[in-house]
Amino acid sequence: MKNFCFFVLFLFKFSIVDTAAQEKVILPAIADSLKVNAYSVVRENRLQFIYESDVSGLHKEKLVLTVLNEKGTESANFIYTSDTFRELVKFNGAIYDSSGNLIRKMKMADLKTSEYTDELASDSKTYYYESTVASYPYTIVYEWDVKYKKGIIAFPVFIPQCNFNQSLENASFQLVLPNTMDPIFKTKGEMLMPKKSQDGKNSVYETMVSNCTAIENEPFTDALSSFVPILYSVPRQFSYDKTRGDMSDWKTFGLWQYGLLTGRDILPETIRPILAEISKNCQTDREKVKAVYDYLAKTSRYVSIQLGIGGLQPMPAAEVYRLGFGDCKGLSNYMFAMLKELGIHSVYTVISTVNPRLIHDFASANQMNHVILQVPLEKDTLWLECTNPQLPFGYIHRSIAGHDALLIKNTGGEVCCLPSYPDTLNKESLFVNIELAGDGGGNIDVKQNSELYQYEALTGFVNLDLEKKKEFIRRGIDLTQGSISNLTYSELKSDLPVMQINYRLDYDKYSSKTGSRLFVPVNIFRRGVKTLSAGKRNHPLYISYGYADSDTISFNLPDGYSIEALPKSIDIEQPFGSFISILKNEGGKRITVIQKLQINSGRYDTKFYSAFVNFWSEVNKGYANKIILKKME
């Protein structure tokens, strides 16, 4: 689906003096508070949208940004993607050094353009300018206009802090509309609701925000949109590509979306006997749905298509059947049509793969970017991902599980929430047997079981050739030089899917040998996380993905060696997770290692950060520890 995100940048109030030598800009000093954790500073920006008619408008922006260091360079790049509904019609820019001297000016012709896309059919064109200044700080100014045409389904999103580690001095927003219009606004963070004033036949809505400190991009941090001020705005009644709709709420917006589906579920006569044949032995509606889902996977493929009512209307089902491909909209609508032919009710469903929550009291098209299909059965409700045949029937993948969605019904839109799985079901279990050699070598047999989200991370594994499968395995192991053999795998494609991978690893140097001692790594299959800073934490911890790892590793000692030292056991339990590491001496000839890591998804107060750092330090140590063996006299 069309991603209605806008690159929101604005206007700076500064003075330009024209000296005999060159143009120069006089910049006020940046407050010390706005330099803290900042790589760049939005000095001042302004966004103005002028509503011209139901189908046209002018979006004017200007930005002045000071880049403080190399890490802020990327934030100084200009990028805008135009399409059938929005066209970049004006652009100019300038760059000034730290003293305010002009380095260069840019115009429309200096923008690079690209029509490359991973979509088969798209009407988009991307303009971009890459900042290449070598000395810091410097200031960059952009000004551009975008022409809206063929309809306005939303006004530009006002989000003046577009990046982590970016502070903001001043920004303002202005929306100019006819007096007869009644826009809908939604604010987040410190953004103030726009104030309304009159200007003849127009209403002018204005708001501003200033002195916002930089949001540091800390590990395990929520999305930037959770911290910065944002203003969303839409027209209550809108016109879009020769259609008219009402954005008053999700119900009325859903009615408009439902209208886009009208007549697009008609199938050709040639498919009817096929559907009858593949479902003839099915005893239940669920079995029929699976038969059709399997048929869809075998006979069609996913291709992104961003044409038709702004990328919101699906291809007709007959076209998907004829061509053998479609995007998420087209494939979901095609599946809907095939189930309808078999007398099974389903619901076209719009969802976001990025944002788990919809804004329940504010409807807008840009909150969703994907389409799936809901199939409500008598004893169960299925949520079908029609774009990825690798995913098992009945399984709700990680990008949508637990997310809000909009059911598109003939009675209007209806917000719901997809089911999610407990963190404890996202399991990966390792059963490892290691034969140690006195010269430091090791022969290892591995059985790995990965379930649900951990299974999902392996769905591409089955399509790799043998050598790439081996490379995939090596990337997950700390000792990469071992040879892999006897590689087999099996896949249980069910509601709770499992991938089992078995293989053998042979190492010439598994253990480090120093004199009469062998230093044996405890667990080469886990890495924990990168070392976390122990400094002050500014924002709550956010763990988006909970899981459970369970490892049982058996070491068989080489002849003539005894156990000199085993790492101490570890047992930690915190609200955000737990870790156990136990090493057992099994009669002097065998060592069994049992390690279990449980991570709990959720948000945790900053008061837990010190414990969080210590937790991962202990986990990393538990995985990286060494067993010490000594050669007997």
SULLINFEN-V774652 format. One record per pair of residues at least 6 apart in sequence whose ideal C-beta (glycine too) atoms are under 8 Angstrom apart, sorted by the first residue. I is the first residue (numbers start at 0). J is the second residue. D is the distance in whole Angstrom. If there is no record, write none. Layout:
BEGIN
[[I;J;D] [I;J;D]]
END
This chain:
BEGIN
[[0;310;6] [0;311;6] [0;326;8] [0;327;7] [0;328;7] [0;349;8] [0;367;7] [0;368;5] [0;369;6] [0;370;6] [1;82;8] [1;305;6] [1;309;5] [1;310;3] [1;311;6] [1;364;8] [1;368;8] [2;365;7] [2;368;5] [3;152;8] [3;153;6] [3;363;8] [3;364;6] [3;365;3] [4;156;7] [4;365;7] [5;155;5] [5;156;5] [6;78;6] [6;79;6] [6;161;7] [7;46;6] [7;60;7] [7;155;6] [7;156;6] [7;157;6] [7;158;5] [7;159;7] [7;161;7] [8;41;8] [8;44;6] [8;46;8] [8;60;5] [8;61;8] [8;62;4] [8;64;8] [8;141;6] [8;159;8] [8;161;7] [9;41;8] [9;43;7] [9;44;2] [9;45;4] [9;46;5] [9;60;6] [9;61;6] [9;62;5] [9;159;6] [9;170;6] [9;171;7] [10;43;6] [10;44;6] [10;45;3] [10;60;7] [10;61;4] [10;62;7] [10;63;7] [10;142;8] [10;171;8] [11;42;5] [11;43;4] [11;44;7] [11;61;7] [11;62;7] [11;63;3] [11;140;7] [12;43;6] [12;169;8] [13;24;6] [13;25;7] [13;26;6] [13;27;8] [13;42;7] [13;43;8] [13;63;7] [14;24;7] [14;25;4] [15;22;6] [15;23;7] [15;24;6] [15;25;8] [16;22;8] [16;23;5] [16;24;8] [16;25;7] [17;23;8] [21;100;6] [21;101;5] [22;93;8] [22;101;4] [23;95;8] [23;98;8] [23;99;5] [23;100;6] [23;101;7] [24;93;8] [24;95;5] [24;99;4] [24;101;7] [24;138;7] [25;99;6] [26;42;7] [26;65;7] [26;95;8] [26;99;6] [26;138;6] [29;40;6] [29;42;8] [29;65;7] [29;168;7] [30;168;8] [30;210;8] [32;210;8] [32;212;6] [33;40;6] [33;166;4] [33;167;8] [33;168;7] [33;210;7] [33;212;6] [33;213;7] [34;40;7] [34;67;7] [34;166;7] [35;166;8] [35;212;6] [35;213;7] [36;164;6] [36;212;7] [36;213;4] [36;214;8] [36;215;4] [36;537;8] [37;67;6] [37;71;8] [37;164;6] [37;165;6] [37;166;4] [37;212;8] [37;213;4] [38;66;7] [38;67;6] [38;68;6] [38;70;4] [38;71;3] [38;74;7] [38;162;8] [38;164;4] [38;165;7] [38;213;8] [39;64;6] [39;65;7] [39;66;5] [39;67;6] [39;71;3] [39;74;5] [39;75;7] [39;162;7] [39;164;7] [39;165;5] [39;166;8] [40;64;7] [40;65;5] [40;67;7] [40;165;7] [40;166;5] [40;167;7] [40;168;7] [41;62;7] [41;63;8] [41;64;6] [41;159;6] [41;160;7] [41;165;6] [41;166;7] [41;167;5] [41;168;7] [41;170;7] [42;63;4] [42;64;7] [42;65;6] [42;138;7] [42;168;5] [42;169;7] [43;63;6] [43;168;6] [43;169;4] [43;170;7] [44;60;7] [44;61;7] [44;62;5] [44;63;7] [44;159;6] [44;169;8] [44;170;5] [44;171;8] [45;60;7] [45;61;6] [45;170;7] [45;171;5] [45;172;8] [45;173;7] [46;58;8] [46;59;8] [46;60;5] [46;155;6] [46;157;6] [46;170;8] [46;171;8] [46;172;5] [46;173;7] [47;58;8] [47;59;5] [47;60;8] [47;172;8] [47;173;5] [47;174;8] [47;175;7] [48;56;6] [48;57;7] [48;58;5] [48;59;8] [48;154;5] [48;155;6] [48;173;7] [48;174;5] [48;175;7] [49;56;6] [49;57;5] [49;59;7] [49;175;5] [50;56;5] [50;151;7] [50;174;8] [50;175;6] [50;176;5] [50;177;7] [50;180;7] [50;234;8] [51;57;7] [53;150;7] [53;151;7] [53;237;8] [53;238;4] [54;148;7] [54;149;6] [54;150;5] [54;151;7] [54;238;6] [55;146;7] [55;147;6] [55;148;5] [55;151;8] [56;146;8] [56;147;4] [56;151;6] [57;144;6] [57;145;7] [57;146;6] [57;147;7] [58;85;8] [58;144;7] [58;145;4] [58;146;8] [58;147;6] [58;155;6] [59;143;8] [59;144;5] [60;141;8] [60;142;7] [60;143;6] [60;144;8] [60;145;8] [61;140;7] [61;141;7] [61;142;4] [61;143;8] [62;139;8] [62;140;7] [62;141;5] [62;142;8] [63;138;6] [63;139;7] [63;140;5] [64;74;7] [64;75;6] [64;138;7] [64;139;5] [64;140;8] [64;141;8] [65;136;6] [65;137;7] [65;138;5] [66;72;6] [66;74;7] [66;75;5] [66;130;7] [66;132;7] [66;135;6] [66;136;6] [66;137;6] [66;138;7] [66;139;7] [67;135;6] [67;136;5] [68;135;5] [68;136;8] [69;135;7] [70;164;7] [71;164;7] [71;165;7] [72;130;6] [72;132;8] [73;162;8] [74;161;7] [74;162;5] [74;165;6] [75;130;4] [75;132;8] [75;139;5] [76;127;7] [76;128;7] [76;129;5] [76;130;6] [77;90;8] [77;92;7] [77;110;7] [77;126;8] [77;127;6] [77;128;4] [77;141;5] [77;143;8] [78;125;7] [78;126;7] [78;127;4] [78;128;8] [79;87;5] [79;125;7] [79;126;5] [79;127;8] [79;143;7] [79;145;7] [80;123;5] [80;124;7] [80;125;5] [80;126;8] [81;87;5] [81;123;7] [81;124;5] [81;125;8] [81;126;7] [81;145;7] [82;121;8] [82;122;5] [82;123;5] [82;124;7] [82;305;7] [82;309;8] [83;122;5] [83;148;8] [83;149;6] [83;240;8] [83;309;7] [84;147;7] [84;148;6] [84;149;5] [84;150;6] [84;239;8] [84;240;8] [84;309;6] [85;145;5] [85;146;7] [85;147;6] [85;148;8] [86;145;7] [86;146;5] [86;148;7] [87;126;5] [87;143;6] [87;144;8] [87;145;6] [88;144;5] [88;145;7] [88;146;5] [89;107;7] [89;142;8] [89;143;6] [89;144;4] [90;105;8] [90;106;7] [90;107;5] [90;110;6] [90;126;7] [90;141;7] [90;142;7] [90;143;4] [90;144;8] [91;104;7] [91;105;7] [91;106;5] [91;107;7] [91;141;8] [91;142;5] [91;143;8] [92;104;7] [92;105;4] [92;106;8] [92;109;8] [92;128;7] [92;139;7] [92;140;6] [92;141;5] [92;142;7] [93;101;6] [93;103;7] [93;104;5] [93;105;7] [93;139;7] [93;140;5] [94;101;8] [94;102;4] [94;103;5] [94;104;8] [94;105;8] [94;130;7] [94;132;6] [94;137;6] [94;138;7] [94;139;5] [94;140;8] [95;101;6] [95;102;6] [95;137;7] [95;138;5] [95;139;8] [95;140;8] [96;102;6] [96;132;8] [96;134;7] [96;137;6] [97;134;7] [97;135;7] [97;136;5] [97;137;6] [99;138;8] [102;132;7] [102;137;7] [105;128;6] [109;128;7] [110;126;4] [110;127;7] [110;128;5] [111;126;7] [111;127;5] [111;128;7] [111;129;8] [112;124;6] [112;125;7] [112;126;6] [112;127;8] [113;124;7] [113;125;5] [113;127;7] [114;123;7] [114;124;5] [114;125;8] [116;123;6] [116;303;8] [116;305;8] [117;303;6] [118;302;7] [118;303;4] [118;304;6] [118;305;5] [118;326;8] [119;302;4] [119;303;7] [119;304;6] [119;324;7] [120;302;8] [120;304;5] [120;305;7] [120;306;5] [121;303;8] [121;304;7] [121;305;4] [121;306;7] [122;305;7] [122;306;6] [123;305;7] [128;141;8] [130;139;6] [132;139;8] [149;239;7] [149;240;5] [149;241;8] [150;237;7] [150;238;5] [150;239;3] [150;240;5] [150;241;8] [150;242;8] [150;309;8] [151;234;6] [151;237;6] [151;238;7] [151;239;7] [152;233;7] [152;234;8] [152;237;5] [152;239;5] [152;244;8] [152;246;8] [152;309;7] [152;364;5] [153;231;8] [153;232;7] [153;233;5] [153;234;8] [153;363;6] [153;364;6] [153;365;6] [154;174;6] [154;182;7] [154;232;4] [154;233;6] [154;234;7] [156;229;7] [156;230;7] [156;231;6] [156;365;7] [157;170;8] [157;172;4] [157;190;7] [157;206;8] [157;229;7] [157;230;4] [157;231;8] [157;232;8] [158;224;8] [158;227;6] [158;228;8] [158;229;5] [158;230;8] [159;167;5] [159;170;4] [159;208;6] [159;211;8] [159;227;8] [159;228;7] [160;166;8] [160;167;5] [160;211;6] [160;214;7] [160;223;8] [160;227;4] [160;228;7] [162;223;7] [163;213;8] [163;214;5] [163;215;7] [163;216;4] [163;223;6] [164;213;5] [164;214;7] [164;215;6] [164;216;6] [165;213;6] [165;214;8] [166;211;6] [166;212;5] [166;213;4] [167;208;7] [167;209;7] [167;210;7] [167;211;4] [168;209;6] [168;210;7] [169;207;7] [169;208;8] [169;209;5] [169;210;8] [170;207;6] [170;208;5] [170;209;7] [171;205;7] [171;206;7] [171;207;4] [171;208;8] [172;193;7] [172;205;7] [172;206;5] [172;207;7] [172;230;6] [173;203;6] [173;204;7] [173;205;5] [174;182;7] [174;193;7] [174;203;7] [174;204;4] [174;205;8] [174;232;6] [175;198;8] [175;201;5] [175;202;8] [175;203;5] [175;204;8] [176;182;6] [176;201;6] [176;202;5] [176;203;8] [176;204;7] [177;200;6] [177;201;6] [177;202;7] [178;197;7] [178;200;6] [178;201;7] [178;202;5] [180;202;7] [180;234;6] [180;235;7] [181;235;5] [182;204;7] [182;232;6] [182;233;7] [182;234;6] [182;235;7] [183;232;7] [183;233;5] [183;234;8] [183;235;6] [183;246;7] [183;247;7] [183;361;7] [183;362;8] [184;192;6] [184;193;6] [184;204;8] [184;230;7] [184;231;7] [184;232;5] [185;230;8] [185;231;4] [185;232;8] [185;358;6] [185;360;7] [185;361;4] [186;192;6] [186;228;7] [186;229;7] [186;230;6] [186;231;8] [187;224;7] [187;227;8] [187;228;7] [187;229;4] [187;230;8] [187;231;8] [188;226;7] [188;227;6] [188;228;4] [188;229;6] [189;208;6] [189;211;7] [189;228;5] [190;206;7] [190;208;6] [190;228;4] [190;229;6] [190;230;5] [191;206;5] [191;207;8] [191;208;7] [192;206;7] [193;204;4] [193;205;6] [193;206;4] [193;230;7] [193;232;8] [194;204;7] [194;205;6] [194;206;7] [195;202;6] [195;203;7] [195;204;5] [196;202;7] [196;203;5] [196;205;7] [197;203;7] [204;232;8] [206;230;6] [208;228;5] [211;227;7] [211;228;7] [214;223;6] [214;226;5] [214;227;7] [214;537;8] [214;538;7] [215;537;6] [215;538;8] [217;536;7] [217;537;6] [217;538;6] [218;528;8] [218;529;8] [218;531;6] [219;540;5] [219;541;6] [219;542;6] [219;611;8] [220;538;6] [220;540;8] [220;541;6] [221;538;7] [221;539;7] [221;541;4] [221;602;7] [222;354;8] [224;354;8] [226;538;7] [231;358;7] [231;361;6] [231;363;6] [233;246;5] [233;361;8] [233;362;7] [233;363;5] [234;246;7] [235;245;7] [235;246;6] [235;247;6] [236;243;7] [236;244;7] [236;245;6] [236;246;7] [237;243;7] [237;244;5] [237;245;8] [237;246;6] [239;308;7] [239;309;6] [240;308;5] [240;309;6] [242;255;7] [242;258;7] [242;259;7] [242;308;7] [243;255;8] [244;251;7] [244;252;7] [244;254;8] [244;255;3] [244;258;8] [245;251;4] [245;252;7] [245;254;7] [245;255;7] [246;252;5] [246;362;5] [246;363;7] [247;362;7] [248;360;8] [248;362;5] [248;412;8] [249;357;8] [249;359;8] [249;362;5] [249;405;6] [249;411;8] [249;412;4] [249;413;7] [249;414;5] [250;410;8] [250;411;4] [250;412;5] [250;413;7] [251;362;7] [251;411;6] [251;412;8] [252;362;4] [252;363;8] [252;364;7] [252;405;8] [252;412;5] [253;405;6] [253;406;7] [253;407;5] [253;408;7] [253;411;4] [253;412;2] [253;413;7] [254;410;8] [254;411;5] [254;412;7] [256;311;7] [256;347;8] [256;349;7] [256;405;8] [256;407;5] [256;412;7] [257;347;8] [257;407;5] [257;408;7] [257;409;6] [257;411;7] [259;308;6] [259;311;6] [259;312;4] [259;313;8] [260;312;8] [260;313;7] [260;332;7] [260;347;6] [260;407;7] [262;315;8] [263;312;8] [263;313;6] [263;314;8] [263;315;5] [263;316;6] [263;332;6] [263;336;8] [264;316;5] [264;332;6] [264;335;6] [264;336;4] [264;339;6] [265;315;7] [265;316;6] [265;317;6] [265;336;7] [266;316;6] [266;317;6] [266;320;7] [266;336;5] [266;337;7] [266;340;6] [267;317;5] [267;320;6] [267;321;8] [270;320;6] [270;337;7] [270;340;8] [271;340;6] [273;294;7] [274;291;7] [274;294;8] [274;337;6] [274;340;5] [274;341;6] [277;290;5] [277;291;7] [277;293;8] [277;294;5] [278;286;8] [278;287;5] [278;290;5] [278;291;7] [278;341;6] [281;287;4] [281;290;6] [284;343;5] [284;376;6] [284;377;7] [285;376;6] [285;379;7] [285;381;8] [287;338;8] [287;341;5] [287;343;6] [288;338;7] [288;343;6] [288;374;6] [288;376;8] [288;381;6] [288;383;8] [288;392;8] [289;392;5] [289;393;8] [291;334;7] [291;337;5] [291;338;6] [291;341;7] [292;334;7] [292;383;6] [292;385;8] [292;392;5] [293;392;7] [294;337;8] [295;330;7] [295;333;7] [295;334;6] [295;337;7] [295;385;6] [295;388;8] [296;388;3] [297;388;8] [298;323;6] [299;319;6] [299;323;5] [299;324;6] [299;325;6] [299;330;6] [299;333;7] [300;323;7] [300;324;5] [301;324;7] [301;325;7] [301;326;7] [301;327;7] [301;330;7] [301;386;4] [301;387;7] [302;324;5] [302;325;7] [302;326;6] [303;326;5] [304;310;8] [304;314;7] [304;325;7] [304;326;4] [304;328;8] [304;329;7] [305;326;8] [307;313;8] [307;314;7] [309;364;8] [311;328;8] [311;364;7] [312;328;7] [313;325;7] [313;326;8] [313;328;4] [313;329;5] [313;331;7] [313;332;4] [313;370;8] [314;325;5] [314;326;8] [314;328;7] [314;329;4] [314;332;7] [315;332;8] [316;329;8] [316;332;6] [316;333;5] [316;335;8] [316;336;4] [316;337;8] [318;325;8] [318;329;7] [319;325;4] [319;329;5] [319;330;7] [319;332;8] [319;333;4] [320;333;7] [325;332;8] [325;333;6] [326;386;7] [327;369;5] [327;370;4] [327;371;7] [327;385;7] [327;386;5] [328;370;5] [330;385;4] [330;386;6] [331;347;6] [331;348;8] [331;370;5] [331;371;6] [331;372;5] [331;383;8] [331;385;5] [332;347;6] [332;370;8] [333;385;8] [334;345;7] [334;372;5] [334;383;6] [334;385;5] [335;345;5] [335;347;6] [335;372;6] [338;344;8] [338;345;5] [338;374;7] [339;345;7] [343;374;7] [344;374;8] [344;375;7] [345;372;5] [345;373;6] [345;374;5] [345;375;8] [345;383;8] [346;372;7] [346;373;4] [346;374;8] [346;375;7] [346;406;5] [346;407;7] [346;408;6] [347;370;7] [347;372;7] [347;406;8] [347;407;5] [348;370;7] [348;371;5] [348;372;6] [348;373;5] [348;382;8] [348;404;5] [348;405;7] [348;406;6] [348;407;7] [349;367;4] [349;369;7] [349;370;6] [349;404;7] [349;405;5] [349;407;6] [350;367;6] [350;369;5] [350;370;7] [350;371;6] [350;399;6] [350;402;6] [350;403;7] [350;404;4] [350;405;7] [350;417;7] [351;357;7] [351;366;6] [351;367;5] [351;368;6] [351;369;7] [351;402;6] [351;403;8] [352;368;6] [352;369;5] [352;398;4] [352;399;6] [352;402;8] [353;368;7] [354;366;7] [354;402;8] [355;401;6] [355;402;5] [355;403;7] [356;402;8] [356;403;5] [357;366;5] [357;367;8] [357;403;4] [357;404;8] [357;405;7] [357;414;6] [358;366;7] [359;403;8] [359;414;6] [362;412;7] [367;404;8] [367;405;7] [369;398;8] [369;399;7] [371;382;6] [371;383;6] [371;384;6] [371;385;7] [371;399;7] [371;404;7] [372;382;8] [372;383;4] [372;385;6] [373;380;7] [373;381;7] [373;382;6] [373;383;8] [373;404;8] [373;406;6] [374;380;7] [374;381;4] [374;382;8] [374;383;6] [381;392;8] [381;393;6] [382;395;5] [382;399;7] [382;417;6] [382;418;8] [383;392;8] [384;390;5] [384;395;8] [384;396;6] [384;399;7] [387;396;8] [387;458;8] [389;458;4] [389;459;7] [389;461;8] [389;462;8] [390;396;6] [390;455;8] [390;458;7] [391;492;4] [391;493;6] [391;494;7] [391;496;5] [392;492;7] [392;494;8] [393;493;7] [393;494;4] [394;451;8] [394;492;8] [394;493;8] [394;494;6] [394;495;8] [394;496;6] [395;417;6] [395;418;6] [395;419;7] [395;420;8] [396;455;6] [397;452;5] [397;455;6] [397;544;7] [399;417;6] [400;417;6] [400;418;7] [400;419;4] [400;420;6] [401;416;7] [401;417;6] [401;418;7] [401;419;3] [402;416;7] [402;417;6] [403;414;6] [403;415;7] [403;416;5] [403;417;8] [404;414;7] [404;415;6] [404;416;7] [404;417;6] [405;412;5] [405;413;7] [405;414;6] [405;415;8] [406;412;7] [406;413;4] [406;414;8] [406;415;6] [420;451;6] [420;452;7] [422;545;3] [422;546;6] [422;547;7] [422;597;7] [422;598;7] [422;599;6] [422;600;6] [423;545;8] [423;547;5] [423;597;7] [424;450;6] [424;451;5] [424;495;7] [425;450;7] [425;451;5] [425;452;4] [425;453;5] [425;544;8] [425;545;6] [425;546;4] [425;547;7] [426;448;7] [426;449;8] [426;450;5] [426;451;7] [426;453;6] [426;546;7] [426;547;5] [426;548;8] [426;549;7] [427;447;7] [427;448;7] [427;449;5] [427;450;7] [427;453;4] [427;546;7] [427;547;8] [427;548;5] [427;549;7] [428;447;7] [428;448;5] [428;548;8] [428;549;5] [428;550;7] [428;551;8] [429;445;7] [429;446;7] [429;447;5] [429;524;6] [429;548;8] [429;549;7] [429;550;4] [429;551;7] [429;552;7] [430;445;8] [430;446;4] [430;447;8] [430;551;5] [431;443;6] [431;444;7] [431;445;5] [431;446;8] [431;524;7] [431;550;7] [431;551;7] [431;552;4] [431;553;7] [432;443;7] [432;444;5] [432;553;5] [432;555;7] [433;441;6] [433;442;7] [433;443;5] [433;509;7] [433;552;7] [433;553;7] [433;554;5] [433;555;7] [434;441;7] [434;442;5] [434;443;8] [434;555;5] [435;441;5] [435;509;7] [435;510;6] [435;517;7] [435;519;7] [435;554;6] [435;555;6] [435;556;6] [435;557;5] [435;560;8] [435;628;8] [436;442;8] [436;509;8] [436;557;5] [437;517;8] [437;557;4] [437;558;7] [437;559;6] [437;560;6] [437;630;7] [438;512;7] [439;507;7] [439;508;5] [439;509;6] [439;510;5] [439;511;7] [439;512;4] [439;517;6] [440;505;8] [440;506;6] [440;507;5] [440;508;7] [440;509;6] [440;510;8] [441;504;8] [441;505;8] [441;506;5] [441;509;3] [441;510;7] [442;503;7] [442;504;8] [442;505;5] [442;506;8] [443;481;8] [443;503;7] [443;504;4] [443;505;7] [443;506;7] [443;509;8] [444;501;8] [444;503;6] [445;500;8] [445;501;7] [445;502;5] [445;503;7] [445;504;7] [445;524;8] [446;499;7] [446;500;8] [446;501;5] [447;499;7] [447;500;5] [447;501;8] [448;497;6] [448;498;7] [448;499;5] [449;456;7] [449;457;6] [449;497;7] [449;498;5] [449;499;8] [449;500;8] [450;495;7] [450;496;7] [450;497;5] [450;498;8] [451;495;6] [451;496;7] [452;544;7] [452;546;7] [453;546;6] [454;496;5] [454;497;6] [454;498;5] [455;496;8] [457;498;5] [457;500;8] [458;498;8] [460;468;6] [460;471;6] [460;488;7] [460;498;7] [460;500;8] [461;488;7] [461;490;6] [463;471;6] [465;486;7] [468;486;6] [469;483;5] [469;486;7] [472;483;6] [472;486;8] [472;500;8] [472;502;6] [473;479;5] [473;481;8] [473;483;7] [475;524;7] [476;504;8] [476;523;5] [476;524;6] [477;520;7] [477;523;4] [477;524;8] [477;526;7] [478;506;6] [478;509;7] [478;520;7] [478;523;5] [480;506;7] [480;507;8] [480;508;8] [481;504;4] [481;505;6] [481;506;4] [481;509;8] [482;504;7] [482;505;5] [483;502;5] [483;503;7] [483;504;6] [484;502;7] [484;503;5] [484;505;7] [485;501;7] [485;502;6] [485;503;4] [486;500;8] [486;501;7] [486;502;4] [486;503;8] [487;500;8] [487;501;5] [487;502;7] [488;498;7] [488;499;6] [488;500;5] [488;501;7] [489;498;8] [489;499;5] [490;496;7] [490;497;8] [490;498;5] [490;499;8] [491;497;4] [491;498;8] [491;499;8] [509;519;7] [509;520;7] [510;517;4] [510;518;6] [510;519;5] [510;520;7] [510;628;8] [511;517;7] [511;518;4] [511;625;8] [512;518;8] [515;629;6] [515;630;4] [516;563;7] [516;627;6] [516;628;7] [516;629;5] [516;630;7] [517;557;8] [517;560;7] [517;627;7] [517;628;4] [517;629;8] [518;625;5] [518;626;8] [518;627;6] [519;554;7] [519;625;6] [519;626;4] [519;627;8] [519;628;6] [520;623;7] [520;624;8] [520;625;6] [521;552;7] [521;566;7] [521;580;8] [521;582;7] [521;592;6] [521;594;8] [521;621;7] [521;622;7] [521;623;7] [521;624;5] [521;625;7] [521;626;6] [522;550;6] [522;552;6] [522;592;7] [522;594;6] [522;621;8] [522;622;5] [522;623;8] [524;550;7] [525;548;7] [525;550;7] [525;594;7] [525;596;8] [525;622;4] [526;619;8] [526;622;7] [527;615;6] [527;618;5] [527;619;4] [527;622;5] [527;623;8] [528;615;5] [528;618;8] [528;619;7] [530;615;8] [530;616;7] [530;619;7] [531;611;7] [531;612;5] [531;615;6] [531;616;8] [532;612;8] [533;609;7] [533;612;5] [536;605;4] [536;608;4] [537;605;7] [538;605;7] [539;602;5] [539;603;6] [539;604;6] [539;605;6] [540;575;7] [540;602;7] [540;603;4] [540;604;8] [540;605;7] [540;607;6] [540;608;6] [540;611;6] [541;601;8] [541;602;5] [541;603;8] [542;575;6] [542;598;6] [542;599;7] [542;600;5] [542;601;6] [542;602;8] [542;603;7] [543;600;6] [544;598;8] [544;600;6] [545;597;8] [545;598;5] [545;599;5] [545;600;4] [545;601;8] [546;597;8] [546;598;6] [547;595;7] [547;596;7] [547;597;5] [547;598;8] [548;594;8] [548;595;7] [548;596;4] [549;594;8] [549;595;5] [549;596;8] [550;592;7] [550;593;7] [550;594;5] [550;595;8] [551;591;7] [551;592;7] [551;593;6] [552;591;7] [552;592;4] [552;594;8] [553;589;6] [553;590;7] [553;591;5] [553;592;8] [554;589;7] [554;590;4] [554;591;8] [554;592;7] [554;626;7] [555;588;7] [555;589;6] [556;562;7] [556;587;8] [556;588;5] [556;589;7] [556;590;7] [556;628;6] [557;628;8] [559;630;6] [559;631;6] [560;628;4] [560;629;7] [560;630;6] [560;631;7] [561;587;6] [561;628;7] [561;629;6] [561;631;5] [562;584;6] [562;587;6] [562;590;7] [562;626;7] [562;627;8] [562;628;6] [563;627;5] [563;628;6] [563;629;4] [564;626;7] [564;627;4] [565;582;5] [565;584;7] [565;590;7] [565;626;6] [565;627;8] [566;580;7] [566;582;6] [566;621;7] [566;624;4] [566;625;7] [566;626;7] [568;579;8] [568;580;6] [568;581;5] [568;582;7] [569;578;6] [569;579;7] [569;580;4] [569;617;6] [569;620;8] [569;621;5] [570;578;8] [570;579;5] [570;580;8] [571;577;6] [571;578;5] [571;579;8] [571;614;6] [571;617;6] [571;618;8] [573;607;7] [573;610;5] [573;611;7] [573;614;6] [574;599;7] [574;603;6] [574;607;7] [575;598;7] [575;599;5] [575;601;7] [575;603;5] [575;607;7] [575;611;6] [575;614;7] [576;596;7] [576;597;5] [576;598;4] [576;599;6] [576;614;7] [577;595;8] [577;596;8] [577;597;5] [578;594;8] [578;595;7] [578;596;5] [578;597;8] [578;614;7] [578;617;6] [578;618;5] [578;621;7] [579;593;7] [579;594;7] [579;595;5] [580;592;7] [580;593;8] [580;594;5] [580;621;4] [580;624;8] [581;592;7] [581;593;5] [581;594;8] [582;590;6] [582;591;7] [582;592;5] [582;626;7] [583;590;7] [583;591;5] [583;592;8] [583;593;8] [584;590;6] [585;591;6] [590;626;6] [594;621;6] [594;622;7] [596;618;6] [603;611;7]]
END
